[in-house]
């Protein structure tokens, strides 16, 4: 398992304005000066966290997917983040995992944020996604999923990196900063959380607090309140050493989530 170079984009999102967001993100990413393996964007990075799915939903070959494919090809890396997808008269908060050759996989948000009425608009996903990149097994999830450790439990070392894309508000930032290290330590994996900054169209403020935590709970990266495009490495040997020194995962409870 090679070291993995990650670029995170903690950005301001223009409310319900796909063109402006894609232009701004392209501009911000143009400052990347080193080779990266993965670019991570926030939840609903092209619109902000909106319930206006009818007007803003796209197909799987729509404008934003095409932009992601071109961006992945340009940087020769995977690009990921979530957008609103319309499929068979249903809407999904869908994370797209887009490779440089244009192929892709997706994950539909499992836990819909009822407090924000997300469950009235979107359809929940039922399947976890594990993808592989340079020998790393990666589990990408979306925002509210962070609160549900059973869904994220690393059974049989399913993943080495848990990745959360989010629109997590500042008023619950303490929860974000508490749960991410907890998920890293209990699952003996790296955890990366990528959030947005600024006020959204509902005047909800987001402080970012994007972060990377290693399997022992140490902070690799953290940024609050400001837009940031930052590239750092995560170390494969750190995962292996943590699991060898403290083989806790083998003692974990076995369970199955019933639909």
FENHU-V463797 format. One record per helix or strand of 3 or more residues. SS is the DSSP state (A for helix, B for strand). FROM is the first residue (numbers start at 1). TO is the last residue. If there is no record, write none. Layout:
# FENHU-V463797
ss->SS from->FROM to->TO
ss->SS from->FROM to->TO
This chain:
# FENHU-V463797
ss->B from->4 to->10
ss->A from->18 to->29
ss->B from->38 to->40
ss->A from->53 to->56
ss->A from->63 to->75
ss->B from->78 to->87
ss->B from->90 to->98
ss->B from->104 to->108
ss->A from->114 to->116
ss->A from->118 to->120
ss->B from->130 to->133
ss->B from->136 to->142
ss->A from->143 to->147
ss->A from->149 to->152
ss->A from->155 to->157
ss->B from->161 to->165
ss->A from->170 to->187
ss->B from->190 to->194
ss->B from->197 to->199
ss->B from->205 to->213
ss->B from->219 to->224
ss->B from->228 to->234
ss->A from->236 to->245
ss->A from->249 to->251
